[in-house]
């Protein structure tokens, strides 16, 4: 989908309430400012947390999981949908205590902050 078409969709911006549970209102301003550069992904997980089955906001292809279409870029934490090239930031970390766990959150950039598509 072309960038101008994506901008015309008026997608909702991501907020702290969309990602985290149980935050106090005074915690929201800085998180909301950071998250406002990203669009609401295509699917939410349990308890309003955005995990698992994230779909690309441009082409609806599933980006996470073993057969997902996400691919890493050159800069740490940055990537794109390998199907259409829509830019995505990944918030990710490994827990080092106890059993090894990974937490990843795919954050698709909001069309209003995208200036040039990776595939154009």
PAZA-318927 format. One line per 8 residues: number of its first residue (from 0); their letters; for each residue y, x, z of C-alpha. Coordinates in pm, 1 decimal. Each point is the difference from the previous one (the first is absolute). Layout:
N
NUM) A) Y,X,Z  ... $
//
This chain:
120
0) XXXXXXXX) 0.0,0.0,0.0  344.4,133.3,-88.2  237.2,102.9,278.0  256.0,-270.8,-82.5  -275.1,-264.1,17.4  -106.3,136.1,338.1  359.5,-16.4,128.9  28.9,-360.7,-121.2 $
8) XXXXXXXX) -299.0,-99.4,217.7  220.9,34.1,312.9  -290.6,126.4,207.9  35.0,-10.9,378.3  80.0,327.3,172.8  -239.0,127.4,262.0  104.7,-38.3,365.6  -132.8,131.0,331.1 $
16) XXXXXXXX) -141.3,-346.5,78.0  -210.4,22.4,-317.5  -162.2,324.8,110.5  -10.6,21.6,378.7  -93.8,-245.7,273.9  163.6,-26.4,339.4  320.3,192.8,-61.7  302.0,-85.2,208.0 $
24) XXXXXXXX) 304.5,-116.0,-201.6  197.0,312.3,93.7  -268.2,210.9,-176.2  53.9,-173.0,-333.1  333.0,129.3,-140.4  -108.1,355.6,-85.4  -342.9,-111.2,-121.5  149.8,-276.6,-210.1 $
32) XXXXXXXX) 245.6,245.2,-153.0  -282.4,237.0,-94.7  -235.2,-271.3,-124.0  267.5,-175.7,-209.5  -63.8,247.9,-283.6  -345.1,-150.5,-42.2  -131.0,-333.9,-127.1  -251.8,-224.7,168.0 $
40) XXXXXXXX) -340.9,107.7,-135.2  -228.3,-256.8,-155.9  -224.8,-58.4,300.1  16.0,7.5,380.4  -275.6,81.2,243.2  -84.7,-143.1,339.6  278.6,-69.5,247.0  277.0,35.2,-259.8 $
48) XXXXXXXX) -85.4,369.4,-46.5  2.5,120.7,-358.6  -331.1,179.8,-37.8  -283.1,-21.9,-251.6  -4.1,-155.6,-344.9  358.4,98.5,-82.9  82.5,-99.5,-354.2  262.6,150.2,-227.7 $
56) XXXXXXXX) 315.7,-213.8,-11.1  35.4,67.2,-372.1  -351.1,-49.7,-142.3  -200.6,-153.3,290.1  -263.8,274.3,-16.9  -161.1,86.1,335.6  134.0,342.4,99.6  -198.5,90.1,310.9 $
64) XXXXXXXX) -368.9,42.9,71.2  -268.3,201.1,-173.5  68.2,-148.5,-344.8  373.8,-51.2,38.3  261.4,99.7,-254.4  229.7,199.8,233.5  56.2,363.9,-93.8  189.6,266.2,191.9 $
72) XXXXXXXX) 314.2,154.5,-144.2  131.4,353.9,43.7  216.0,-69.7,309.7  -182.2,-57.6,330.2  -41.7,-370.5,72.4  114.2,-110.7,-345.4  -217.1,-149.3,-271.6  -30.8,-279.6,-252.2 $
80) XXXXXXXX) -227.3,-266.7,-137.1  -216.8,184.9,-251.4  -24.9,-317.5,-207.0  373.8,-66.7,-59.1  185.8,286.4,174.0  186.1,-207.1,262.7  125.2,242.7,273.7  -149.4,-21.8,349.1 $
88) XXXXXXXX) 52.4,188.8,325.4  -297.2,34.7,231.7  48.1,16.8,373.2  -316.2,169.8,118.8  -140.2,205.5,282.6  -328.1,105.3,156.6  -66.5,-61.7,367.6  -118.0,327.4,149.5 $
96) XXXXXXXX) -146.0,-129.4,326.4  -332.3,-179.0,16.2  -181.9,-101.1,-316.5  193.4,103.9,-308.2  200.7,-293.3,-131.0  250.0,-26.5,-279.7  289.1,-244.5,-12.3  165.8,-60.5,-336.0 $
104) XXXXXXXX) 268.0,-245.2,-97.4  95.7,-29.3,-366.9  368.9,-81.4,-40.8  97.2,-101.5,-355.5  361.3,81.3,-78.4  224.6,-304.8,-38.8  113.5,-42.3,-363.3  365.3,16.2,108.4 $
112) XXXXXXXX) -41.1,363.3,111.3  -201.0,113.0,-304.0  212.1,165.0,-265.3  -261.6,117.9,-247.0  -364.8,-92.2,-38.3  -257.0,279.9,2.5  -153.3,-119.8,-328.3  325.1,-34.6,-195.7 $
//
